[in-house]
Amino acid sequence: SIQLRVTTEDSQENFMPSTGRIDLFQPPGGLGVRCDGAVGSSGAVVTPHYDSLLVKVITKGTSFEEATERAKRAMREMKVRGVTTNIPFILNVLNHEKFMSGDYTTRFIDDHPELKLYNQAEYHAGHLVKYLAEVAVNGPQTPIVNKDAHASRIPAVVPLTEEMETVDAPPRGWKQVLEESGPAGFAKAMREEKRTLLTDTTWRDAHQSLFATRLRTYDILQVAPSTAHLMPDLFSLENWGGATFDVAYRFLRECPWDRLEKMREAVPNIPFQMLLRGANAVGYTAYPDNAVHKFCDEAVKRGMDIFRVFDSLNYVENLKLGIDAVGSAGGVVEAAIAYSGNVADPERKPYTLDYYLELARELAALDIHILCIKDMAGLLTPNAATLLIGSLRREFPDLPIHVHTHDTGGTGVAVQVACAEAGADAVDVSVDSMSGLTSQPSMGAVVASLQGTDRATGIPLSTVSAISDYWEQCRKFYAPFDCTATLKAGSSDVYLHEIPGGQYTNLHMQAHSLGMADQWPAIKKAYAEANLLMGDIIKVTPSSKVVGDMAQFMVQNEVTKDNILEKADNLSFPKSVVEFFQGGIGQPPFGFPEPLRGKVLKGLPKIEGRPGKEMAAVEWQSVRATLESKYMRQFSDKELVSYIMYPQVFEEYLEFLKKYGDVSGLPSALYFLGPVEGEAPTRVFFPSDGTELEVKMVAKSPLFKDGTRDVFFECGGIPRSCNVKDQSAADERKQHPKATSGDVKQIGAPMPGQILSFKVRVGEKVKKGDPLVVISAMKMETMVVAPVDGEVEAIPLEPGEQIMGGDLLVKLK
């Protein structure tokens, strides 16, 4: 026989006791298994003052091997939720060959420290119950933009066909052309195609523009097989990269790599397309060259095909790195020229037709397969499109041309039709219910406009409608993020302020959420002014963020183009603006404007050339060792890349997984808004093993004296409960002191936000311009500096605290 002592101890933390309430306790049973109870029972509280023993499990058999197999079964069957146990350690011992052979001593654990390690990523219903209980008690765990909006809980109806019920594989598509011909042959086939080819942006840029990139993998995968069967003639699905990468981790608590792999499995016949920010990969800053290469390698391995490579300043050196990385990885290189200005207006300089033709010549001389015009603000008009695309087609007769635009000004359909007629091979559109406003032009409208011409798409309108119907229903899940809550129509003044589509939506909703709706015209005007002050730059992530940060900063601080030079010496400019003027994202095509650059930098160093060129290469094995030592588990190459791109965001995601597990299998309404008491059970999917479980919230207890509540569930018909701290009961928000207006030694917050860190301590002497505190507000980090010389007398607040404009940050004497 074998006795197993099950305790609330974590082997990965050197067997440190785990305390708390046991939410579920299900001991094993069956032939040859006996349990001698201790404190193990559902609802019991494990305190730090007594033995952590839960239960002794004794197994017996006619042989040591039989007793061991029963012991393994007992440990696998036993369920303890709410506290950490040593069950994974016991299983590691039972499965070890030396234990089975009897060839071990009292130094067995010391000689084999791997016995103490286990995979924390083994998620179960207890994790999801804890998450759902947290949302039920404390509200959404991801920031909700529009709290008054009501998200639908009615599942969207997926379009099905008779063929899908009888045929496993979808029809042949352009993915097969790529697999058979390689990137060069694929580009040649694209150029020889007479039809206008369509890229559907619904899975990336459409939702990035319309509802803040919040589209979840769950809703994509519901319709993915139907898309593969109904739309095999699509040139590509734009479904990855750009902001979707970090938002997946940051707000959706999903792994973007898992999303890519699952989409690839569901859609084997349509090429996938992503947005690559050149030397910035999918980040907002420069990275070492080998990090960009590693990212592209991993993306190709996991299913990506076409990489739209762009740079936010059209800086060719940054573009070259992205192009080289994609080419080395075996991807299709679509080199993009970011469009600004108006080529149809000879007076609109500096972005003239000659500028774009010369840039196209530089890119065509590199190893690219497709040339893209990326009109991120929707500034192209039909006349400008005809001129630009026609000129490019005449100069580059063999190079495929792909056009991307937005419909902010309302001319998107006419623009894409004009591009097709002028010689573009492919154009970007979105299904009808996800089109218009700041998104892409309507797929159905473009299809209908080209019907009966020699550039017809060949895609039936009925097919577009079927897929669009699904997304129309699905979009209701995202009502709390949907721009239509505040944005009711497009706006032709985009040709004046030139705000890119997705940023236009974000700025508009931020203005409303911050109580600045009446200042929206001023913000648009400030954006146009900020752009000119910064040299009339190309505006697309991350340069568009720089201009947006500057515009909001100008509105908050009552700065204009007329007084900025006068005020600059006493202003703490946003971090992104400072880094831009340093050269942190590259070199603008027509240089930095002086004397503003000098005023902003205040003597800070400048970067000449490509920012990442001199960065030390990433030591991947060192990164792996650091993470595995910290988290006590193995890390894949894709996870290492994520850590390098977004270290803090990635680690926060790991902590979320440890606490709540993989929530990507929750229906979207349940993930965002949580369960409703007494509502019918919801079927929940567990991605780790492909199983499903019906979950129903039964009740929520009154508030206990310790500030917690019990939330009761039924999981697969089995009662479960979870105890959650009610944050509203514990939230005793103090009123922060305000800085006295006119007292230069009382430094107040320039805008609402959150304190990230203090750069000084009480008693420290500072000089004018020295950094005092870093705050985060409206997606930008701002360094607050000392306006005068002095000594720090008081710091009344702490890092992490939420602040309002005018709150006292530092007091000098």
C-alpha positions in Angstrom: 0.0 0.0 0.0 1.0 3.6 -0.5 0.0 6.6 1.7 -0.2 10.0 0.0 -0.4 13.1 2.3 -2.3 15.8 0.4 -1.5 19.2 1.8 -2.1 22.9 0.9 1.5 23.5 0.0 3.0 24.8 -3.2 6.0 22.7 -4.3 7.2 25.5 -6.7 7.4 27.9 -3.7 9.5 25.5 -1.6 6.3 24.0 -0.2 5.1 27.2 1.3 1.6 26.7 2.8 -1.4 28.0 0.9 -4.2 29.5 3.0 -7.8 30.4 2.2 -11.2 28.9 1.7 -11.7 25.6 -0.1 -14.3 26.3 -2.7 -14.5 22.7 -3.9 -13.3 19.5 -2.3 -13.9 16.2 -4.1 -11.9 13.3 -2.7 -11.1 10.2 -4.8 -12.8 6.8 -4.3 -13.1 3.4 -5.8 -11.6 0.0 -5.3 -8.4 0.0 -3.3 -8.6 3.7 -2.3 -9.2 5.0 1.2 -9.3 8.6 2.5 -8.5 9.6 6.1 -9.9 13.1 6.4 -8.3 16.1 8.1 -9.6 19.6 7.2 -10.6 18.7 3.7 -14.1 19.7 2.9 -15.9 22.3 0.6 -16.2 25.6 2.5 -13.5 24.8 5.0 -10.9 27.6 5.7 -7.3 26.7 5.8 -5.5 29.1 8.2 -1.8 29.7 8.6 -1.9 28.5 12.3 -2.4 24.8 11.9 -1.2 21.8 9.9 -1.8 22.2 6.2 -2.8 18.5 5.8 -6.1 18.1 3.9 -6.4 14.3 3.7 -4.4 11.1 3.7 -5.1 9.0 0.6 -4.1 5.3 1.0 -4.1 3.0 -2.0 -3.5 -0.7 -2.0 -3.0 -3.5 -4.6 -1.7 -6.9 -5.2 1.6 -5.4 -6.3 3.5 -2.2 -5.9 2.7 -1.4 -9.5 -1.0 -1.8 -9.0 -1.0 0.3 -5.8 1.0 3.0 -7.7 -1.5 3.1 -10.6 -4.4 3.5 -8.2 -2.5 6.2 -6.5 -2.0 8.1 -9.8 -5.7 7.6 -10.6 -6.7 8.9 -7.1 -4.6 12.1 -7.5 -6.0 12.8 -11.0 -9.5 12.3 -9.8 -9.2 14.4 -6.7 -10.4 18.0 -7.1 -9.4 20.8 -4.7 -10.2 24.4 -5.7 -9.6 27.6 -3.9 -6.2 26.8 -2.5 -2.9 25.4 -3.9 -2.1 21.8 -3.1 0.9 19.4 -3.5 -1.0 17.1 -5.8 1.1 18.0 -8.9 4.3 17.2 -6.9 2.9 13.8 -5.8 2.0 12.9 -9.4 5.6 13.9 -10.4 7.0 11.5 -7.8 4.6 8.7 -8.7 5.5 9.0 -12.4 9.3 9.2 -11.9 11.2 6.1 -13.1 13.5 6.0 -10.0 10.5 5.9 -7.7 9.0 3.1 -9.7 12.3 1.1 -9.7 12.9 1.8 -6.0 16.3 3.3 -6.8 16.2 6.3 -4.6 17.4 7.7 -1.3 16.3 10.3 1.2 18.0 12.8 -1.1 15.6 12.0 -3.9 13.9 15.4 -4.0 17.3 17.2 -3.6 18.7 15.3 -6.5 15.7 15.8 -8.7 14.4 19.4 -8.1 12.3 19.1 -11.3 9.8 17.0 -9.1 8.7 20.3 -7.6 7.8 21.9 -10.9 4.4 21.7 -12.6 2.6 23.4 -15.4 0.5 26.2 -13.9 -1.4 26.5 -17.2 -3.6 23.5 -16.4 -6.9 25.3 -16.2 -10.2 24.0 -15.0 -13.7 25.1 -14.2 -12.6 26.5 -10.8 -10.6 29.2 -12.6 -13.5 30.3 -14.7 -15.9 30.3 -11.8 -13.5 32.6 -9.9 -13.4 35.0 -12.9 -17.2 35.0 -13.3 -17.6 35.5 -9.6 -15.2 38.5 -9.7 -17.1 40.1 -12.6 -20.5 39.4 -10.9 -19.4 41.1 -7.7 -17.0 43.8 -8.9 -18.0 44.5 -12.5 -16.1 44.2 -15.8 -12.4 43.3 -15.5 -11.6 45.1 -18.7 -12.2 48.9 -19.0 -15.7 49.6 -20.4 -15.8 52.7 -22.6 -19.6 53.2 -22.6 -21.1 52.0 -19.4 -24.6 52.9 -20.5 -24.6 50.7 -23.5 -26.4 47.3 -23.3 -24.5 44.4 -24.9 -26.6 41.6 -26.4 -26.5 38.2 -24.8 -28.3 36.5 -27.8 -25.8 34.2 -29.7 -25.2 35.2 -33.3 -26.5 32.8 -36.0 -23.7 31.4 -38.0 -24.3 31.1 -41.8 -24.1 27.4 -42.8 -24.3 25.7 -46.2 -25.3 22.2 -47.3 -21.7 21.8 -48.6 -20.3 22.4 -45.1 -22.4 19.5 -43.8 -21.1 17.0 -46.3 -17.6 18.3 -47.3 -14.8 18.7 -44.7 -12.4 20.8 -46.7 -13.4 24.2 -48.0 -12.9 25.1 -51.8 -9.5 25.9 -53.2 -8.3 29.5 -52.7 -5.4 31.8 -53.0 -3.7 30.1 -50.1 -3.2 27.1 -52.3 -1.7 29.3 -55.0 0.8 30.6 -52.5 1.7 27.1 -51.2 2.3 25.8 -54.8 4.0 28.9 -56.3 5.8 30.6 -53.4 5.8 34.3 -52.7 7.2 35.3 -56.1 4.8 33.1 -58.1 1.9 34.2 -55.9 2.7 37.9 -56.8 2.9 36.9 -60.5 -0.5 35.2 -60.3 -2.0 38.2 -58.5 -0.8 40.5 -61.3 -2.2 38.2 -64.0 -5.6 38.0 -62.4 -8.2 40.1 -64.3 -10.7 40.4 -61.4 -10.4 43.0 -58.7 -9.2 41.1 -55.7 -10.6 41.9 -52.3 -9.0 41.8 -48.8 -11.5 41.6 -46.0 -10.4 43.7 -43.0 -13.3 42.7 -40.7 -11.0 40.5 -38.5 -8.5 43.4 -37.8 -8.7 47.0 -39.0 -12.5 47.1 -39.2 -13.0 46.3 -35.5 -9.9 48.2 -34.6 -11.5 51.3 -36.1 -15.1 50.7 -34.9 -14.8 49.3 -31.4 -11.3 49.8 -30.1 -9.8 46.4 -31.2 -11.9 44.5 -28.8 -13.0 41.7 -31.1 -12.4 38.3 -29.4 -11.1 35.1 -30.9 -14.3 33.4 -29.8 -16.5 35.3 -32.2 -14.0 35.0 -35.1 -13.8 31.2 -34.7 -17.6 30.9 -34.8 -17.8 32.2 -38.3 -14.3 31.2 -39.6 -15.4 27.9 -41.2 -18.4 29.6 -42.9 -16.0 32.3 -44.2 -13.7 29.6 -45.6 -16.5 27.9 -47.4 -18.5 30.9 -48.6 -15.6 33.3 -49.6 -12.8 31.2 -51.0 -12.2 33.9 -53.7 -11.0 36.5 -51.2 -7.5 37.5 -51.8 -6.7 37.7 -48.1 -8.2 38.1 -44.6 -6.5 40.9 -42.7 -6.7 39.4 -39.2 -3.5 40.0 -37.2 -0.9 42.5 -36.2 -1.2 46.2 -35.5 -2.9 46.9 -32.3 -4.5 43.5 -32.1 -1.3 42.0 -30.7 -1.0 43.9 -27.4 -4.8 44.5 -27.0 -5.3 40.7 -27.0 -3.0 40.4 -24.0 -3.9 43.7 -22.4 -7.7 43.8 -22.5 -9.0 40.5 -23.9 -6.6 38.3 -21.8 -6.0 36.1 -24.9 -2.8 34.9 -26.5 -2.5 36.5 -30.0 -0.4 33.6 -31.2 -3.1 31.1 -30.2 -5.6 33.2 -32.1 -3.4 33.0 -35.2 -3.0 29.2 -35.0 -6.7 28.6 -34.4 -7.7 30.9 -37.3 -5.3 29.1 -39.6 -6.7 25.7 -38.6 -10.2 26.9 -39.3 -9.4 28.7 -42.6 -6.9 26.7 -44.7 -7.7 28.2 -48.1 -7.6 32.0 -47.7 -4.2 33.8 -47.2 -3.8 35.6 -43.9 -2.5 39.2 -43.9 -1.1 41.2 -41.0 0.2 44.7 -40.3 3.9 45.0 -39.5 5.2 48.3 -38.2 8.5 47.9 -39.9 11.3 48.2 -37.3 8.7 48.5 -34.6 7.2 45.0 -35.4 3.9 45.1 -33.5 5.1 47.6 -30.8 5.3 51.3 -30.4 9.1 51.6 -30.2 12.2 50.3 -31.9 13.5 46.8 -31.1 16.8 45.0 -31.8 17.0 43.6 -35.3 17.0 40.0 -34.2 13.8 40.6 -32.3 12.0 41.7 -35.5 13.4 38.8 -37.4 12.3 36.3 -34.6 8.8 37.8 -34.6 8.4 37.3 -38.3 9.8 33.8 -38.1 7.3 32.8 -35.5 4.4 34.5 -37.3 5.1 32.5 -40.5 5.5 29.3 -38.6 2.1 29.8 -37.0 0.2 30.6 -40.2 0.8 34.2 -41.4 1.2 34.7 -45.1 1.2 38.3 -46.2 3.0 41.0 -44.2 2.0 44.6 -44.9 5.2 46.4 -43.9 5.0 50.1 -43.2 6.7 52.8 -41.3 4.9 55.6 -39.5 7.2 58.2 -41.1 7.8 56.4 -44.5 11.4 56.1 -43.2 13.1 53.7 -45.7 15.7 52.4 -43.3 13.0 51.3 -40.9 11.1 49.7 -43.8 14.2 47.8 -45.0 14.5 46.0 -41.7 10.8 44.8 -41.8 11.2 43.8 -45.5 14.3 41.8 -44.8 12.8 40.1 -41.8 9.7 39.1 -43.7 11.6 37.9 -46.7 14.0 35.8 -44.5 11.0 34.2 -42.8 9.5 33.2 -46.1 6.5 35.5 -46.0 5.0 37.6 -48.8 6.4 41.1 -48.6 3.8 43.8 -49.2 5.7 47.1 -48.8 3.4 50.0 -47.9 3.6 53.7 -48.6 1.7 55.6 -46.0 -0.4 58.3 -47.7 -0.9 61.9 -46.6 -1.9 65.1 -48.3 -3.6 65.3 -51.7 -1.7 64.4 -54.9 -4.5 65.9 -56.9 -3.7 69.4 -55.5 -0.3 70.6 -56.8 -0.3 73.2 -54.1 -0.5 70.6 -51.3 3.1 70.1 -50.4 5.3 68.3 -49.5 3.5 65.1 -50.3 3.3 65.5 -54.0 3.0 62.8 -56.7 6.7 63.0 -57.3 7.3 62.3 -53.6 5.3 59.0 -53.8 6.8 57.9 -57.1 10.3 58.4 -55.8 9.5 56.5 -52.6 7.9 53.7 -54.7 11.1 53.5 -56.8 13.2 53.0 -53.6 10.9 50.2 -52.4 10.6 48.5 -55.8 14.4 48.2 -55.8 14.2 46.0 -52.7 13.0 42.4 -52.4 9.3 43.1 -52.3 6.4 41.2 -53.9 3.5 43.7 -53.6 3.4 47.5 -53.4 0.7 49.0 -51.1 -0.8 52.4 -50.8 -1.8 52.7 -47.1 -4.4 55.6 -46.8 -4.9 55.3 -43.1 -7.0 58.5 -42.7 -9.1 58.1 -45.9 -7.6 61.1 -47.6 -7.7 59.7 -51.1 -10.4 61.1 -53.3 -11.4 59.4 -56.6 -9.4 62.0 -58.6 -6.3 61.6 -56.4 -6.7 57.8 -56.5 -6.9 57.7 -60.3 -3.8 60.0 -60.6 -1.7 58.1 -58.0 -2.6 54.5 -58.9 -2.5 55.2 -62.6 1.0 56.8 -62.4 2.2 53.8 -60.3 0.8 51.3 -62.8 2.4 53.0 -65.7 5.8 53.1 -64.0 5.6 49.6 -62.5 3.6 47.4 -65.0 4.7 44.1 -63.4 4.4 45.0 -59.7 1.1 44.2 -58.0 -0.6 47.1 -56.3 -2.8 46.9 -53.2 -4.8 49.8 -51.8 -6.0 50.4 -48.2 -8.3 53.2 -47.2 -10.9 54.3 -44.7 -14.4 55.6 -45.2 -14.3 58.5 -42.7 -15.1 61.1 -45.4 -17.7 59.0 -47.0 -15.9 58.5 -50.4 -14.3 55.1 -49.7 -16.4 53.0 -52.1 -15.8 55.5 -54.9 -12.1 55.6 -54.1 -11.7 51.8 -54.3 -13.6 51.6 -57.5 -11.4 54.3 -59.0 -8.3 52.5 -57.8 -9.5 49.2 -59.5 -10.2 51.1 -62.7 -6.8 52.8 -62.6 -5.0 49.4 -62.3 -4.9 48.3 -58.7 -4.9 44.6 -58.3 -6.4 44.4 -54.9 -8.4 46.7 -52.6 -9.3 46.6 -48.9 -13.0 46.4 -47.9 -15.0 45.2 -44.9 -18.3 43.2 -44.8 -21.2 45.7 -44.9 -22.2 45.6 -41.2 -18.6 46.3 -40.2 -17.9 49.0 -42.8 -18.3 52.7 -43.1 -17.5 55.6 -40.7 -13.8 55.2 -39.7 -13.7 51.6 -41.0 -13.1 50.4 -44.5 -15.6 50.8 -47.4 -18.4 48.4 -47.8 -17.5 45.1 -49.5 -21.0 44.7 -50.9 -21.0 48.2 -52.4 -17.7 47.7 -54.1 -18.8 44.3 -55.4 -22.0 45.8 -56.8 -20.2 48.8 -58.3 -17.8 46.6 -60.3 -20.4 44.1 -61.4 -20.8 44.0 -65.2 -17.3 45.5 -65.8 -14.1 43.8 -66.7 -12.9 44.3 -63.1 -15.8 42.5 -61.4 -14.8 40.7 -58.3 -16.6 37.4 -58.9 -17.9 37.4 -55.3 -21.7 37.0 -55.1 -23.6 39.7 -53.2 -25.6 37.0 -51.5 -22.4 35.6 -49.9 -21.4 39.0 -48.7 -24.9 39.4 -47.1 -24.8 36.1 -45.4 -21.5 36.8 -43.6 -22.5 40.4 -43.0 -25.7 39.2 -41.2 -23.5 37.3 -38.7 -21.3 40.3 -37.9 -24.3 42.6 -37.5 -25.5 40.3 -34.7 -22.1 39.9 -33.3 -21.4 43.6 -33.2 -24.1 43.9 -30.5 -21.8 42.1 -28.1 -19.4 45.0 -28.3 -21.9 47.8 -27.7 -19.9 49.1 -24.7 -17.0 49.8 -27.1 -18.8 50.7 -30.3 -18.0 54.1 -31.7 -21.6 54.6 -32.8 -22.4 55.5 -29.2 -20.9 58.9 -29.9 -20.0 58.9 -33.6 -23.1 59.0 -35.7 -21.7 59.9 -39.1 -18.6 60.3 -41.1 -17.0 63.7 -41.5 -15.5 65.3 -44.5 -13.3 67.5 -42.3 -10.9 64.6 -42.2 -9.4 66.2 -45.3 -8.5 69.1 -43.0 -7.3 67.5 -39.8 -6.1 64.2 -41.4 -6.7 62.0 -38.3 -6.4 58.3 -39.1 -9.5 56.1 -38.9 -8.9 54.1 -35.7 -7.4 57.1 -33.9 -10.4 59.3 -34.9 -12.7 56.9 -33.1 -10.5 56.6 -30.0 -10.0 60.4 -29.7 -13.7 61.0 -30.2 -14.8 58.5 -27.5 -12.0 59.7 -25.1 -13.2 63.3 -25.4 -16.8 62.2 -24.5 -15.6 59.9 -21.6 -13.5 62.7 -20.1 -16.3 65.2 -20.3 -14.7 67.1 -23.2 -17.3 66.4 -25.9 -17.9 70.2 -26.3 -14.1 70.5 -27.0 -14.1 68.0 -29.9 -13.9 70.7 -32.6 -11.0 72.2 -30.6 -9.3 68.8 -30.4 -9.6 68.3 -34.1 -8.2 71.8 -34.7 -5.4 71.2 -32.2 -4.6 67.9 -34.0 -4.1 69.8 -37.3 -2.1 72.5 -35.6 0.0 69.8 -33.8 0.7 68.1 -37.0 2.0 71.3 -38.7 4.0 72.2 -35.6 5.8 68.8 -35.8 6.6 69.3 -39.4 3.5 68.0 -41.2 4.5 64.4 -40.7 3.0 61.1 -41.9 0.4 60.1 -39.3 0.0 56.4 -38.6 0.8 54.4 -35.5 3.0 55.3 -33.7 3.6 58.8 -35.2 -0.2 59.4 -35.2 -0.2 58.8 -31.4 2.5 61.4 -31.0 0.4 64.0 -32.8 -2.7 62.9 -30.9 -0.8 63.2 -27.6 0.5 66.6 -28.5 -3.0 67.8 -29.6 -4.7 66.7 -26.3 -1.8 68.2 -24.4 -2.3 71.5 -26.2 -6.0 71.6 -25.4 -5.4 70.7 -21.8 -2.8 73.3 -21.3 -4.3 76.0 -23.5 -1.3 75.9 -25.9 -1.6 77.1 -29.5 0.7 77.4 -32.5 1.1 81.1 -31.6 2.2 80.7 -28.0 3.9 77.3 -27.8 7.4 78.6 -28.3 6.8 81.1 -25.6 5.5 78.5 -23.1 7.7 75.6 -24.1 10.4 76.2 -21.5 7.9 75.6 -18.6 6.0 72.8 -20.2 6.3 69.0 -19.5 5.7 67.6 -22.9 4.2 64.1 -23.3 6.8 61.3 -23.3 5.9 60.2 -26.8 6.5 63.8 -28.1 9.9 64.0 -26.5 10.9 60.6 -27.9 9.7 61.6 -31.4 11.9 64.8 -31.4 14.8 62.7 -30.1 14.4 60.5 -33.2 13.1 57.5 -31.3 10.8 56.3 -34.0 12.9 57.4 -37.0 13.6 60.4 -39.2 10.7 62.3 -40.8 11.1 62.7 -44.6 11.5 66.5 -44.4 13.4 66.8 -41.1 12.5 68.0 -37.6 11.1 71.5 -37.1 13.3 74.0 -35.3 13.3 75.8 -32.9 10.5 73.7 -31.4 12.7 70.5 -31.4 15.2 72.2 -29.2 12.6 73.7 -26.9 11.0 70.2 -26.4 14.3 68.3 -25.9 15.8 70.8 -23.5 19.3 69.3 -24.1 18.3 65.7 -24.2 20.3 63.5 -26.6 19.3 62.9 -30.2 19.2 59.7 -32.3 20.5 59.9 -35.8 19.5 57.2 -38.3 17.5 54.1 -37.6 16.8 53.9 -33.8 17.3 50.1 -33.5 20.5 49.9 -35.5 22.8 50.1 -32.5 20.7 48.1 -30.1 22.3 45.0 -28.7 20.8 41.7 -30.0 18.4 39.9 -27.8 20.0 36.9 -25.9 17.1 34.5 -26.3 18.5 31.8 -24.0 19.1 34.4 -21.3 15.5 35.6 -21.7 14.2 32.1 -21.5 16.3 31.3 -18.4 15.0 34.4 -16.7 11.3 33.7 -17.4 11.6 30.0 -16.5 13.4 30.7 -13.3 10.7 33.3 -12.3 7.6 31.3 -13.3 9.0 27.8 -12.9 7.8 26.5 -16.2 9.0 26.2 -19.8 8.4 29.0 -22.3 8.0 28.7 -26.0 9.7 30.9 -28.6 6.5 32.8 -29.3 6.2 33.7 -25.6 9.8 34.9 -25.6 9.0 37.2 -28.5 5.9 38.5 -26.7 7.9 39.3 -23.6 10.5 41.2 -25.6 7.7 43.2 -27.3 5.6 43.9 -24.2 7.4 42.8 -21.0 5.0 44.3 -18.5 1.8 43.5 -20.5 2.9 39.9 -21.0 3.7 39.4 -17.4 0.4 40.9 -16.3 -1.3 38.4 -18.7 0.6 35.5 -17.0 -0.6 36.6 -13.6 -4.1 36.8 -14.9 -3.8 33.2 -16.3 -2.5 32.0 -12.9 -5.5 33.5 -11.2 -8.4 33.0 -13.6 -7.1 30.6 -16.3 -7.8 30.7 -20.0 -11.0 32.8 -20.5 -11.0 32.8 -24.3 -13.7 30.1 -24.4 -16.2 32.3 -22.6 -19.0 33.9 -24.8 -18.2 37.6 -25.3 -21.1 38.9 -23.2 -20.1 36.6 -20.3 -16.4 37.7 -20.6 -17.1 41.4 -20.7 -20.2 41.8 -18.4 -20.3 38.5 -16.4 -23.3 36.2 -15.6 -26.8 37.3 -14.6 -28.4 35.6 -11.6 -30.9 33.0 -12.5 -30.2 33.2 -16.2 -30.3 30.0 -18.3 -27.0 28.0 -18.3 -24.3 29.2 -20.7 -22.2 26.7 -22.6 -18.5 27.4 -21.9 -15.6 26.1 -24.0 -12.3 25.0 -22.5 -9.6 25.6 -25.1 -7.0 23.6 -23.3 -8.7 20.2 -23.8 -11.6 21.0 -26.1 -14.3 20.2 -23.6 -17.5 22.1 -22.9 -19.4 22.8 -19.7 -22.7 24.4 -18.9 -22.3 27.2 -16.3 -25.1 28.9 -14.4 -25.0 31.6 -11.7 -27.5 30.7 -9.1 -27.2 33.4 -6.4 -25.0 36.0 -4.8 -24.9 36.3 -1.0 -25.3 39.5 1.0 -22.2 41.3 2.1 -20.3 39.6 4.9 -18.6 41.5 7.7 -15.2 40.9 6.2 -16.3 42.7 3.0 -16.7 39.6 0.9 -19.6 37.8 -0.9 -20.2 34.2 -1.8 -21.3 33.6 -5.4 -23.0 30.3 -6.1 -22.9 28.5 -9.5 -23.9 25.2 -11.1 -21.2 23.8 -13.3 -22.4 20.8 -15.3 -25.1 20.4 -12.7 -22.7 20.3 -9.8 -23.0 23.1 -7.1 -19.9 25.4 -6.8 -19.2 28.5 -4.8 -16.6 31.2 -4.8 -15.8 33.9 -2.2 -14.9 37.3 -3.6 -13.9 40.5 -2.0 -16.4 43.3 -2.8 -14.2 46.2 -3.9 -17.0 48.7 -3.6 -17.4 48.0 0.1 -13.7 48.4 0.7 -13.3 51.5 -1.6 -12.8 54.4 0.7 -11.5 56.9 -1.8 -9.8 59.9 -0.2 -10.0 63.4 -1.6 -6.6 64.4 -2.9 -5.2 67.8 -1.9 -5.1 70.3 -4.7 -2.2 72.4 -5.8 -2.7 76.1 -5.0 -3.1 78.0 -8.2 -0.3 80.5 -8.7 2.1 78.8 -6.3 4.9 77.6 -8.5 6.3 75.4 -5.7 3.1 73.4 -5.6 3.2 71.1 -8.7 -0.2 69.8 -9.7 -1.3 67.1 -12.2 -1.7 68.6 -15.7 -4.6 66.3 -16.5 -6.5 63.3 -15.1 -4.7 60.0 -15.1 -2.6 57.6 -12.9 0.7 58.1 -11.2 3.3 55.7 -12.6 6.4 56.7 -10.6 8.1 59.4 -8.6 11.6 60.4 -9.6 12.4 62.3 -6.4 12.2 61.8 -2.6 11.3 64.1 0.2 14.3 66.2 1.2 15.9 65.9 -2.3 17.1 69.1 -3.9 16.0 69.7 -7.5 16.7 72.2 -10.2 14.4 73.7 -12.7 13.5 71.1 -15.4 14.4 68.1 -13.3 11.9 65.2 -13.6 9.6 64.9 -10.6 6.9 62.4 -11.5 5.6 60.3 -14.4 1.9 60.1 -15.0 -0.2 58.1 -17.5 -3.2 59.7 -19.1 -5.2 59.0 -22.2 -2.7 56.4 -23.5 0.3 58.7 -23.1 3.0 59.0 -20.4 3.9 62.5 -19.3 6.9 63.6 -17.3 6.1 66.4 -14.9 9.3 68.5 -14.2 10.2 71.1 -11.6 9.2 74.6 -12.7 11.8 76.2 -10.3 14.7 75.2 -8.2 13.9 74.0 -4.7 13.8 71.1 -2.2 11.1 68.5 -2.1 9.0 69.2 1.0 6.1 66.7 0.5 4.8 64.0 -1.8 1.2 63.4 -0.7 0.3 60.6 -3.1 1.6 57.1 -4.0 2.4 55.4 -7.3 -0.6 53.7 -8.8 -3.1 56.2 -7.5 -5.7 57.7 -9.8 -5.6 61.5 -10.0 -7.6 64.4 -11.3 -6.3 67.6 -13.0 -4.8 69.9 -10.4 -4.2 67.2 -7.7 -1.0 68.1 -5.7 1.8 65.8 -6.8 4.9 67.4 -5.3 5.4 70.4 -2.9 8.7 72.2 -3.0 10.2 74.7 -0.5 
